[in-house]
Amino acid sequence: MIKSKIKGKKKHTNKPTSVKYKKYTVEGDKIIKKARSCPRCGPGIFLSVGKGRAYCGRCHFTEFEKKKVEIELESKE
């Protein structure tokens, strides 16, 4: 018997595993967060870090880093 593909049926793919364990470190008996959490959503919701900005995917909070030129101007004053 020849197996043929069924039209409209998608191939099953497994969901990616959680990588939240990478956001924490264990020092002695304390758990310390590596990544920053969202100031609006609270602890447990982490900000993703991209080129020059940090972004929360839940509430769309965006925090931009200061440019090098702005930092140099502030230090001269």
PDB file with SEQRES, HELIX, SHEET and CRYST1 records, atoms N, CA, C and O in Angstrom:
SEQRES   1 A   77  MET ILE LYS SER LYS ILE LYS GLY LYS LYS LYS HIS THR          
SEQRES   2 A   77  ASN LYS PRO THR SER VAL LYS TYR LYS LYS TYR THR VAL          
SEQRES   3 A   77  GLU GLY ASP LYS ILE ILE LYS LYS ALA ARG SER CYS PRO          
SEQRES   4 A   77  ARG CYS GLY PRO GLY ILE PHE LEU SER VAL GLY LYS GLY          
SEQRES   5 A   77  ARG ALA TYR CYS GLY ARG CYS HIS PHE THR GLU PHE GLU          
SEQRES   6 A   77  LYS LYS LYS VAL GLU ILE GLU LEU GLU SER LYS GLU              
HELIX    1 AA1 LYS A   20  LYS A   23  5                                   4    
HELIX    2 AA2 LYS A   68  LYS A   76  1                                   9    
SHEET    1 AA1 2 TYR A  24  GLU A  27  0                                        
SHEET    2 AA1 2 LYS A  30  LYS A  33 -1                                        
SHEET    1 AA2 3 SER A  48  VAL A  49  0                                        
SHEET    2 AA2 3 ARG A  53  TYR A  55 -1                                        
SHEET    3 AA2 3 THR A  62  PHE A  64 -1                                        
CRYST1    1.000    1.000    1.000  90.00  90.00  90.00 P 1           1          
ATOM      1  N   MET A   1       0.841  -1.172   0.000  1.00  0.00           N  
ATOM      2  CA  MET A   1       0.000   0.000   0.000  1.00  0.00           C  
ATOM      3  C   MET A   1       0.893   1.245   0.000  1.00  0.00           C  
ATOM      4  O   MET A   1       1.856   1.313   0.763  1.00  0.00           O  
ATOM      5  N   ILE A   2       0.589   2.198  -0.823  1.00  0.00           N  
ATOM      6  CA  ILE A   2       1.359   3.422  -0.959  1.00  0.00           C  
ATOM      7  C   ILE A   2       0.770   4.481  -0.017  1.00  0.00           C  
ATOM      8  O   ILE A   2      -0.426   4.771  -0.052  1.00  0.00           O  
ATOM      9  N   LYS A   3       1.641   5.045   0.821  1.00  0.00           N  
ATOM     10  CA  LYS A   3       1.189   6.105   1.729  1.00  0.00           C  
ATOM     11  C   LYS A   3       1.284   7.432   0.994  1.00  0.00           C  
ATOM     12  O   LYS A   3       2.339   7.797   0.476  1.00  0.00           O  
ATOM     13  N   SER A   4       0.186   8.134   0.958  1.00  0.00           N  
ATOM     14  CA  SER A   4       0.195   9.444   0.318  1.00  0.00           C  
ATOM     15  C   SER A   4      -0.081  10.510   1.368  1.00  0.00           C  
ATOM     16  O   SER A   4      -0.696  10.249   2.402  1.00  0.00           O  
ATOM     17  N   LYS A   5       0.382  11.695   1.080  1.00  0.00           N  
ATOM     18  CA  LYS A   5       0.173  12.801   2.009  1.00  0.00           C  
ATOM     19  C   LYS A   5      -1.281  13.241   1.958  1.00  0.00           C  
ATOM     20  O   LYS A   5      -1.898  13.284   0.894  1.00  0.00           O  
ATOM     21  N   ILE A   6      -1.811  13.566   3.122  1.00  0.00           N  
ATOM     22  CA  ILE A   6      -3.176  14.064   3.202  1.00  0.00           C  
ATOM     23  C   ILE A   6      -3.114  15.573   3.058  1.00  0.00           C  
ATOM     24  O   ILE A   6      -2.378  16.243   3.783  1.00  0.00           O  
ATOM     25  N   LYS A   7      -3.888  16.106   2.122  1.00  0.00           N  
ATOM     26  CA  LYS A   7      -3.887  17.547   1.902  1.00  0.00           C  
ATOM     27  C   LYS A   7      -4.497  18.255   3.105  1.00  0.00           C  
ATOM     28  O   LYS A   7      -5.496  17.802   3.665  1.00  0.00           O  
ATOM     29  N   GLY A   8      -3.887  19.367   3.495  1.00  0.00           N  
ATOM     30  CA  GLY A   8      -4.396  20.162   4.600  1.00  0.00           C  
ATOM     31  C   GLY A   8      -3.915  19.701   5.963  1.00  0.00           C  
ATOM     32  O   GLY A   8      -4.164  20.388   6.954  1.00  0.00           O  
ATOM     33  N   LYS A   9      -3.252  18.593   6.051  1.00  0.00           N  
ATOM     34  CA  LYS A   9      -2.766  18.094   7.330  1.00  0.00           C  
ATOM     35  C   LYS A   9      -1.316  18.534   7.515  1.00  0.00           C  
ATOM     36  O   LYS A   9      -0.480  18.333   6.634  1.00  0.00           O  
ATOM     37  N   LYS A  10      -1.022  19.143   8.680  1.00  0.00           N  
ATOM     38  CA  LYS A  10       0.325  19.615   8.955  1.00  0.00           C  
ATOM     39  C   LYS A  10       1.115  18.536   9.678  1.00  0.00           C  
ATOM     40  O   LYS A  10       0.557  17.733  10.426  1.00  0.00           O  
ATOM     41  N   LYS A  11       2.403  18.528   9.448  1.00  0.00           N  
ATOM     42  CA  LYS A  11       3.284  17.600  10.124  1.00  0.00           C  
ATOM     43  C   LYS A  11       3.425  18.009  11.592  1.00  0.00           C  
ATOM     44  O   LYS A  11       3.545  19.195  11.901  1.00  0.00           O  
ATOM     45  N   HIS A  12       3.410  17.036  12.485  1.00  0.00           N  
ATOM     46  CA  HIS A  12       3.524  17.308  13.913  1.00  0.00           C  
ATOM     47  C   HIS A  12       4.942  17.729  14.257  1.00  0.00           C  
ATOM     48  O   HIS A  12       5.905  17.070  13.868  1.00  0.00           O  
ATOM     49  N   THR A  13       5.068  18.847  15.000  1.00  0.00           N  
ATOM     50  CA  THR A  13       6.369  19.290  15.493  1.00  0.00           C  
ATOM     51  C   THR A  13       6.271  19.478  16.999  1.00  0.00           C  
ATOM     52  O   THR A  13       5.265  19.981  17.501  1.00  0.00           O  
ATOM     53  N   ASN A  14       7.294  19.084  17.709  1.00  0.00           N  
ATOM     54  CA  ASN A  14       7.309  19.243  19.155  1.00  0.00           C  
ATOM     55  C   ASN A  14       7.585  20.689  19.531  1.00  0.00           C  
ATOM     56  O   ASN A  14       8.272  21.408  18.805  1.00  0.00           O  
ATOM     57  N   LYS A  15       7.045  21.115  20.674  1.00  0.00           N  
ATOM     58  CA  LYS A  15       7.277  22.469  21.156  1.00  0.00           C  
ATOM     59  C   LYS A  15       8.702  22.565  21.690  1.00  0.00           C  
ATOM     60  O   LYS A  15       9.234  21.584  22.208  1.00  0.00           O  
ATOM     61  N   PRO A  16       9.329  23.744  21.569  1.00  0.00           N  
ATOM     62  CA  PRO A  16      10.683  23.893  22.113  1.00  0.00           C  
ATOM     63  C   PRO A  16      10.651  23.838  23.641  1.00  0.00           C  
ATOM     64  O   PRO A  16       9.673  24.254  24.264  1.00  0.00           O  
ATOM     65  N   THR A  17      11.711  23.328  24.229  1.00  0.00           N  
ATOM     66  CA  THR A  17      11.767  23.219  25.680  1.00  0.00           C  
ATOM     67  C   THR A  17      12.032  24.586  26.306  1.00  0.00           C  
ATOM     68  O   THR A  17      12.590  25.474  25.662  1.00  0.00           O  
ATOM     69  N   SER A  18      11.634  24.743  27.545  1.00  0.00           N  
ATOM     70  CA  SER A  18      11.817  25.986  28.271  1.00  0.00           C  
ATOM     71  C   SER A  18      13.297  26.182  28.609  1.00  0.00           C  
ATOM     72  O   SER A  18      13.997  25.226  28.943  1.00  0.00           O  
ATOM     73  N   VAL A  19      13.758  27.411  28.520  1.00  0.00           N  
ATOM     74  CA  VAL A  19      15.148  27.709  28.860  1.00  0.00           C  
ATOM     75  C   VAL A  19      15.203  28.741  29.990  1.00  0.00           C  
ATOM     76  O   VAL A  19      16.146  29.528  30.066  1.00  0.00           O  
ATOM     77  N   LYS A  20      14.195  28.739  30.866  1.00  0.00           N  
ATOM     78  CA  LYS A  20      14.182  29.679  31.985  1.00  0.00           C  
ATOM     79  C   LYS A  20      15.319  29.422  32.958  1.00  0.00           C  
ATOM     80  O   LYS A  20      15.722  30.327  33.688  1.00  0.00           O  
ATOM     81  N   TYR A  21      15.839  28.209  32.980  1.00  0.00           N  
ATOM     82  CA  TYR A  21      16.929  27.886  33.902  1.00  0.00           C  
ATOM     83  C   TYR A  21      18.179  28.688  33.584  1.00  0.00           C  
ATOM     84  O   TYR A  21      19.045  28.827  34.448  1.00  0.00           O  
ATOM     85  N   LYS A  22      18.303  29.220  32.375  1.00  0.00           N  
ATOM     86  CA  LYS A  22      19.458  30.019  32.004  1.00  0.00           C  
ATOM     87  C   LYS A  22      19.396  31.424  32.601  1.00  0.00           C  
ATOM     88  O   LYS A  22      20.406  32.126  32.622  1.00  0.00           O  
ATOM     89  N   LYS A  23      18.240  31.838  33.079  1.00  0.00           N  
ATOM     90  CA  LYS A  23      18.053  33.175  33.635  1.00  0.00           C  
ATOM     91  C   LYS A  23      18.443  33.263  35.108  1.00  0.00           C  
ATOM     92  O   LYS A  23      18.478  34.361  35.665  1.00  0.00           O  
ATOM     93  N   TYR A  24      18.738  32.127  35.753  1.00  0.00           N  
ATOM     94  CA  TYR A  24      19.060  32.089  37.175  1.00  0.00           C  
ATOM     95  C   TYR A  24      20.412  31.443  37.421  1.00  0.00           C  
ATOM     96  O   TYR A  24      20.890  30.648  36.612  1.00  0.00           O  
ATOM     97  N   THR A  25      21.030  31.796  38.556  1.00  0.00           N  
ATOM     98  CA  THR A  25      22.227  31.120  39.023  1.00  0.00           C  
ATOM     99  C   THR A  25      22.025  30.737  40.481  1.00  0.00           C  
ATOM    100  O   THR A  25      21.267  31.387  41.201  1.00  0.00           O  
ATOM    101  N   VAL A  26      22.702  29.685  40.913  1.00  0.00           N  
ATOM    102  CA  VAL A  26      22.611  29.236  42.295  1.00  0.00           C  
ATOM    103  C   VAL A  26      23.954  29.493  42.964  1.00  0.00           C  
ATOM    104  O   VAL A  26      24.983  28.981  42.524  1.00  0.00           O  
ATOM    105  N   GLU A  27      23.937  30.286  44.028  1.00  0.00           N  
ATOM    106  CA  GLU A  27      25.145  30.570  44.803  1.00  0.00           C  
ATOM    107  C   GLU A  27      24.878  30.166  46.241  1.00  0.00           C  
ATOM    108  O   GLU A  27      24.150  30.846  46.963  1.00  0.00           O  
ATOM    109  N   GLY A  28      25.468  29.061  46.647  1.00  0.00           N  
ATOM    110  CA  GLY A  28      25.227  28.551  47.990  1.00  0.00           C  
ATOM    111  C   GLY A  28      23.802  28.040  48.105  1.00  0.00           C  
ATOM    112  O   GLY A  28      23.420  27.087  47.425  1.00  0.00           O  
ATOM    113  N   ASP A  29      23.013  28.676  48.968  1.00  0.00           N  
ATOM    114  CA  ASP A  29      21.612  28.284  49.112  1.00  0.00           C  
ATOM    115  C   ASP A  29      20.665  29.363  48.589  1.00  0.00           C  
ATOM    116  O   ASP A  29      19.468  29.334  48.876  1.00  0.00           O  
ATOM    117  N   LYS A  30      21.205  30.324  47.812  1.00  0.00           N  
ATOM    118  CA  LYS A  30      20.380  31.403  47.265  1.00  0.00           C  
ATOM    119  C   LYS A  30      20.273  31.275  45.755  1.00  0.00           C  
ATOM    120  O   LYS A  30      21.208  30.834  45.087  1.00  0.00           O  
ATOM    121  N   ILE A  31      19.108  31.669  45.222  1.00  0.00           N  
ATOM    122  CA  ILE A  31      18.890  31.709  43.778  1.00  0.00           C  
ATOM    123  C   ILE A  31      18.921  33.171  43.353  1.00  0.00           C  
ATOM    124  O   ILE A  31      18.184  33.995  43.895  1.00  0.00           O  
ATOM    125  N   ILE A  32      19.771  33.492  42.385  1.00  0.00           N  
ATOM    126  CA  ILE A  32      19.956  34.864  41.931  1.00  0.00           C  
ATOM    127  C   ILE A  32      19.566  34.971  40.463  1.00  0.00           C  
ATOM    128  O   ILE A  32      19.938  34.127  39.648  1.00  0.00           O  
ATOM    129  N   LYS A  33      18.799  36.036  40.130  1.00  0.00           N  
ATOM    130  CA  LYS A  33      18.390  36.263  38.747  1.00  0.00           C  
ATOM    131  C   LYS A  33      19.516  36.916  37.971  1.00  0.00           C  
ATOM    132  O   LYS A  33      20.131  37.870  38.447  1.00  0.00           O  
ATOM    133  N   LYS A  34      19.795  36.401  36.762  1.00  0.00           N  
ATOM    134  CA  LYS A  34      20.777  37.017  35.875  1.00  0.00           C  
ATOM    135  C   LYS A  34      20.123  38.128  35.062  1.00  0.00           C  
ATOM    136  O   LYS A  34      20.652  39.236  34.970  1.00  0.00           O  
ATOM    137  N   ALA A  35      18.981  37.824  34.478  1.00  0.00           N  
ATOM    138  CA  ALA A  35      18.306  38.743  33.565  1.00  0.00           C  
ATOM    139  C   ALA A  35      17.443  39.730  34.331  1.00  0.00           C  
ATOM    140  O   ALA A  35      17.037  39.477  35.465  1.00  0.00           O  
ATOM    141  N   ARG A  36      17.170  40.861  33.689  1.00  0.00           N  
ATOM    142  CA  ARG A  36      16.312  41.876  34.287  1.00  0.00           C  
ATOM    143  C   ARG A  36      14.850  41.495  34.112  1.00  0.00           C  
ATOM    144  O   ARG A  36      14.467  40.932  33.086  1.00  0.00           O  
ATOM    145  N   SER A  37      14.043  41.799  35.102  1.00  0.00           N  
ATOM    146  CA  SER A  37      12.609  41.549  34.984  1.00  0.00           C  
ATOM    147  C   SER A  37      11.910  42.849  34.592  1.00  0.00           C  
ATOM    148  O   SER A  37      12.465  43.936  34.750  1.00  0.00           O  
ATOM    149  N   CYS A  38      10.702  42.725  34.086  1.00  0.00           N  
ATOM    150  CA  CYS A  38       9.936  43.874  33.599  1.00  0.00           C  
ATOM    151  C   CYS A  38       9.458  44.714  34.783  1.00  0.00           C  
ATOM    152  O   CYS A  38       8.913  44.160  35.738  1.00  0.00           O  
ATOM    153  N   PRO A  39       9.646  46.042  34.747  1.00  0.00           N  
ATOM    154  CA  PRO A  39       9.184  46.885  35.847  1.00  0.00           C  
ATOM    155  C   PRO A  39       7.659  46.983  35.924  1.00  0.00           C  
ATOM    156  O   PRO A  39       7.113  47.215  37.002  1.00  0.00           O  
ATOM    157  N   ARG A  40       6.972  46.812  34.807  1.00  0.00           N  
ATOM    158  CA  ARG A  40       5.502  46.865  34.813  1.00  0.00           C  
ATOM    159  C   ARG A  40       4.881  45.536  35.244  1.00  0.00           C  
ATOM    160  O   ARG A  40       3.980  45.509  36.082  1.00  0.00           O  
ATOM    161  N   CYS A  41       5.364  44.440  34.672  1.00  0.00           N  
ATOM    162  CA  CYS A  41       4.758  43.122  34.919  1.00  0.00           C  
ATOM    163  C   CYS A  41       5.208  42.512  36.241  1.00  0.00           C  
ATOM    164  O   CYS A  41       4.470  41.731  36.841  1.00  0.00           O  
ATOM    165  N   GLY A  42       6.394  42.852  36.698  1.00  0.00           N  
ATOM    166  CA  GLY A  42       6.883  42.325  37.958  1.00  0.00           C  
ATOM    167  C   GLY A  42       7.849  41.172  37.771  1.00  0.00           C  
ATOM    168  O   GLY A  42       8.235  40.852  36.646  1.00  0.00           O  
ATOM    169  N   PRO A  43       8.243  40.541  38.885  1.00  0.00           N  
ATOM    170  CA  PRO A  43       9.215  39.452  38.799  1.00  0.00           C  
ATOM    171  C   PRO A  43       8.637  38.228  38.092  1.00  0.00           C  
ATOM    172  O   PRO A  43       7.445  37.938  38.199  1.00  0.00           O  
ATOM    173  N   GLY A  44       9.494  37.525  37.375  1.00  0.00           N  
ATOM    174  CA  GLY A  44       9.055  36.337  36.645  1.00  0.00           C  
ATOM    175  C   GLY A  44       8.867  36.586  35.168  1.00  0.00           C  
ATOM    176  O   GLY A  44       8.893  35.642  34.379  1.00  0.00           O  
ATOM    177  N   ILE A  45       8.676  37.842  34.768  1.00  0.00           N  
ATOM    178  CA  ILE A  45       8.571  38.201  33.353  1.00  0.00           C  
ATOM    179  C   ILE A  45       9.860  38.926  32.991  1.00  0.00           C  
ATOM    180  O   ILE A  45      10.122  40.025  33.481  1.00  0.00           O  
ATOM    181  N   PHE A  46      10.665  38.302  32.127  1.00  0.00           N  
ATOM    182  CA  PHE A  46      11.987  38.823  31.813  1.00  0.00           C  
ATOM    183  C   PHE A  46      11.961  39.691  30.571  1.00  0.00           C  
ATOM    184  O   PHE A  46      11.114  39.521  29.693  1.00  0.00           O  
ATOM    185  N   LEU A  47      12.906  40.630  30.509  1.00  0.00           N  
ATOM    186  CA  LEU A  47      13.076  41.484  29.338  1.00  0.00           C  
ATOM    187  C   LEU A  47      14.037  40.803  28.372  1.00  0.00           C  
ATOM    188  O   LEU A  47      15.090  40.314  28.778  1.00  0.00           O  
ATOM    189  N   SER A  48      13.673  40.774  27.099  1.00  0.00           N  
ATOM    190  CA  SER A  48      14.597  40.246  26.097  1.00  0.00           C  
ATOM    191  C   SER A  48      15.551  41.372  25.713  1.00  0.00           C  
ATOM    192  O   SER A  48      15.140  42.527  25.599  1.00  0.00           O  
ATOM    193  N   VAL A  49      16.804  41.039  25.516  1.00  0.00           N  
ATOM    194  CA  VAL A  49      17.820  42.046  25.236  1.00  0.00           C  
ATOM    195  C   VAL A  49      18.215  41.945  23.780  1.00  0.00           C  
ATOM    196  O   VAL A  49      18.603  40.877  23.306  1.00  0.00           O  
ATOM    197  N   GLY A  50      18.117  43.064  23.066  1.00  0.00           N  
ATOM    198  CA  GLY A  50      18.485  43.123  21.658  1.00  0.00           C  
ATOM    199  C   GLY A  50      19.546  44.181  21.446  1.00  0.00           C  
ATOM    200  O   GLY A  50      20.279  44.526  22.372  1.00  0.00           O  
ATOM    201  N   LYS A  51      19.632  44.693  20.237  1.00  0.00           N  
ATOM    202  CA  LYS A  51      20.627  45.717  19.919  1.00  0.00           C  
ATOM    203  C   LYS A  51      20.203  47.051  20.543  1.00  0.00           C  
ATOM    204  O   LYS A  51      19.325  47.734  20.016  1.00  0.00           O  
ATOM    205  N   GLY A  52      20.816  47.412  21.644  1.00  0.00           N  
ATOM    206  CA  GLY A  52      20.578  48.713  22.244  1.00  0.00           C  
ATOM    207  C   GLY A  52      19.235  48.881  22.930  1.00  0.00           C  
ATOM    208  O   GLY A  52      18.845  50.011  23.226  1.00  0.00           O  
ATOM    209  N   ARG A  53      18.509  47.794  23.195  1.00  0.00           N  
ATOM    210  CA  ARG A  53      17.222  47.945  23.863  1.00  0.00           C  
ATOM    211  C   ARG A  53      16.844  46.667  24.596  1.00  0.00           C  
ATOM    212  O   ARG A  53      17.334  45.580  24.289  1.00  0.00           O  
ATOM    213  N   ALA A  54      15.959  46.827  25.572  1.00  0.00           N  
ATOM    214  CA  ALA A  54      15.386  45.706  26.307  1.00  0.00           C  
ATOM    215  C   ALA A  54      13.879  45.772  26.113  1.00  0.00           C  
ATOM    216  O   ALA A  54      13.299  46.855  26.187  1.00  0.00           O  
ATOM    217  N   TYR A  55      13.226  44.628  25.866  1.00  0.00           N  
ATOM    218  CA  TYR A  55      11.825  44.610  25.463  1.00  0.00           C  
ATOM    219  C   TYR A  55      11.052  43.539  26.234  1.00  0.00           C  
ATOM    220  O   TYR A  55      11.544  42.430  26.438  1.00  0.00           O  
ATOM    221  N   CYS A  56       9.840  43.886  26.657  1.00  0.00           N  
ATOM    222  CA  CYS A  56       8.941  42.934  27.308  1.00  0.00           C  
ATOM    223  C   CYS A  56       7.885  42.519  26.289  1.00  0.00           C  
ATOM    224  O   CYS A  56       7.170  43.364  25.750  1.00  0.00           O  
ATOM    225  N   GLY A  57       7.788  41.232  26.029  1.00  0.00           N  
ATOM    226  CA  GLY A  57       6.830  40.739  25.045  1.00  0.00           C  
ATOM    227  C   GLY A  57       5.408  40.698  25.558  1.00  0.00           C  
ATOM    228  O   GLY A  57       4.472  40.573  24.768  1.00  0.00           O  
ATOM    229  N   ARG A  58       5.225  40.800  26.861  1.00  0.00           N  
ATOM    230  CA  ARG A  58       3.881  40.715  27.441  1.00  0.00           C  
ATOM    231  C   ARG A  58       3.166  42.064  27.409  1.00  0.00           C  
ATOM    232  O   ARG A  58       2.034  42.152  26.933  1.00  0.00           O  
ATOM    233  N   CYS A  59       3.819  43.119  27.915  1.00  0.00           N  
ATOM    234  CA  CYS A  59       3.173  44.440  27.979  1.00  0.00           C  
ATOM    235  C   CYS A  59       3.769  45.425  26.982  1.00  0.00           C  
ATOM    236  O   CYS A  59       3.340  46.578  26.933  1.00  0.00           O  
ATOM    237  N   HIS A  60       4.747  45.003  26.186  1.00  0.00           N  
ATOM    238  CA  HIS A  60       5.397  45.809  25.145  1.00  0.00           C  
ATOM    239  C   HIS A  60       6.197  46.981  25.707  1.00  0.00           C  
ATOM    240  O   HIS A  60       6.358  48.002  25.038  1.00  0.00           O  
ATOM    241  N   PHE A  61       6.694  46.838  26.923  1.00  0.00           N  
ATOM    242  CA  PHE A  61       7.571  47.840  27.523  1.00  0.00           C  
ATOM    243  C   PHE A  61       8.922  47.780  26.829  1.00  0.00           C  
ATOM    244  O   PHE A  61       9.486  46.698  26.665  1.00  0.00           O  
ATOM    245  N   THR A  62       9.447  48.930  26.419  1.00  0.00           N  
ATOM    246  CA  THR A  62      10.743  48.993  25.746  1.00  0.00           C  
ATOM    247  C   THR A  62      11.635  49.983  26.471  1.00  0.00           C  
ATOM    248  O   THR A  62      11.210  51.091  26.799  1.00  0.00           O  
ATOM    249  N   GLU A  63      12.866  49.581  26.719  1.00  0.00           N  
ATOM    250  CA  GLU A  63      13.834  50.439  27.380  1.00  0.00           C  
ATOM    251  C   GLU A  63      15.058  50.529  26.483  1.00  0.00           C  
ATOM    252  O   GLU A  63      15.671  49.511  26.163  1.00  0.00           O  
ATOM    253  N   PHE A  64      15.416  51.743  26.074  1.00  0.00           N  
ATOM    254  CA  PHE A  64      16.539  51.949  25.179  1.00  0.00           C  
ATOM    255  C   PHE A  64      17.791  52.296  25.961  1.00  0.00           C  
ATOM    256  O   PHE A  64      17.717  52.966  26.992  1.00  0.00           O  
ATOM    257  N   GLU A  65      18.956  51.840  25.473  1.00  0.00           N  
ATOM    258  CA  GLU A  65      20.235  52.200  26.068  1.00  0.00           C  
ATOM    259  C   GLU A  65      20.654  53.556  25.523  1.00  0.00           C  
ATOM    260  O   GLU A  65      20.313  53.917  24.397  1.00  0.00           O  
ATOM    261  N   LYS A  66      21.392  54.296  26.327  1.00  0.00           N  
ATOM    262  CA  LYS A  66      21.880  55.602  25.875  1.00  0.00           C  
ATOM    263  C   LYS A  66      22.984  55.393  24.854  1.00  0.00           C  
ATOM    264  O   LYS A  66      23.783  54.463  24.970  1.00  0.00           O  
ATOM    265  N   LYS A  67      23.025  56.254  23.863  1.00  0.00           N  
ATOM    266  CA  LYS A  67      24.066  56.177  22.851  1.00  0.00           C  
ATOM    267  C   LYS A  67      25.377  56.691  23.419  1.00  0.00           C  
ATOM    268  O   LYS A  67      25.374  57.448  24.390  1.00  0.00           O  
ATOM    269  N   LYS A  68      26.488  56.296  22.834  1.00  0.00           N  
ATOM    270  CA  LYS A  68      27.808  56.696  23.304  1.00  0.00           C  
ATOM    271  C   LYS A  68      27.987  58.209  23.236  1.00  0.00           C  
ATOM    272  O   LYS A  68      28.655  58.785  24.094  1.00  0.00           O  
ATOM    273  N   VAL A  69      27.408  58.859  22.240  1.00  0.00           N  
ATOM    274  CA  VAL A  69      27.548  60.301  22.069  1.00  0.00           C  
ATOM    275  C   VAL A  69      26.869  61.026  23.226  1.00  0.00           C  
ATOM    276  O   VAL A  69      27.410  61.999  23.752  1.00  0.00           O  
ATOM    277  N   GLU A  70      25.679  60.557  23.629  1.00  0.00           N  
ATOM    278  CA  GLU A  70      24.967  61.192  24.737  1.00  0.00           C  
ATOM    279  C   GLU A  70      25.736  61.041  26.043  1.00  0.00           C  
ATOM    280  O   GLU A  70      25.760  61.963  26.858  1.00  0.00           O  
ATOM    281  N   ILE A  71      26.356  59.902  26.244  1.00  0.00           N  
ATOM    282  CA  ILE A  71      27.124  59.647  27.465  1.00  0.00           C  
ATOM    283  C   ILE A  71      28.359  60.554  27.505  1.00  0.00           C  
ATOM    284  O   ILE A  71      28.702  61.079  28.565  1.00  0.00           O  
ATOM    285  N   GLU A  72      29.021  60.742  26.377  1.00  0.00           N  
ATOM    286  CA  GLU A  72      30.198  61.619  26.310  1.00  0.00           C  
ATOM    287  C   GLU A  72      29.815  63.061  26.586  1.00  0.00           C  
ATOM    288  O   GLU A  72      30.558  63.776  27.258  1.00  0.00           O  
ATOM    289  N   LEU A  73      28.662  63.507  26.077  1.00  0.00           N  
ATOM    290  CA  LEU A  73      28.215  64.881  26.320  1.00  0.00           C  
ATOM    291  C   LEU A  73      27.884  65.091  27.786  1.00  0.00           C  
ATOM    292  O   LEU A  73      28.179  66.153  28.334  1.00  0.00           O  
ATOM    293  N   GLU A  74      27.284  64.116  28.428  1.00  0.00           N  
ATOM    294  CA  GLU A  74      26.932  64.241  29.848  1.00  0.00           C  
ATOM    295  C   GLU A  74      28.188  64.283  30.718  1.00  0.00           C  
ATOM    296  O   GLU A  74      28.231  64.999  31.718  1.00  0.00           O  
ATOM    297  N   SER A  75      29.208  63.513  30.335  1.00  0.00           N  
ATOM    298  CA  SER A  75      30.440  63.485  31.142  1.00  0.00           C  
ATOM    299  C   SER A  75      31.243  64.788  31.019  1.00  0.00           C  
ATOM    300  O   SER A  75      31.966  65.144  31.950  1.00  0.00           O  
ATOM    301  N   LYS A  76      31.132  65.509  29.888  1.00  0.00           N  
ATOM    302  CA  LYS A  76      31.853  66.751  29.692  1.00  0.00           C  
ATOM    303  C   LYS A  76      31.255  67.900  30.492  1.00  0.00           C  
ATOM    304  O   LYS A  76      31.961  68.844  30.847  1.00  0.00           O  
ATOM    305  N   GLU A  77      29.965  67.826  30.778  1.00  0.00           N  
ATOM    306  CA  GLU A  77      29.294  68.941  31.483  1.00  0.00           C  
ATOM    307  C   GLU A  77      29.634  69.016  32.927  1.00  0.00           C  
ATOM    308  O   GLU A  77      29.143  69.897  33.632  1.00  0.00           O  
TER     309      GLU A  77                                                      
END                                                                             
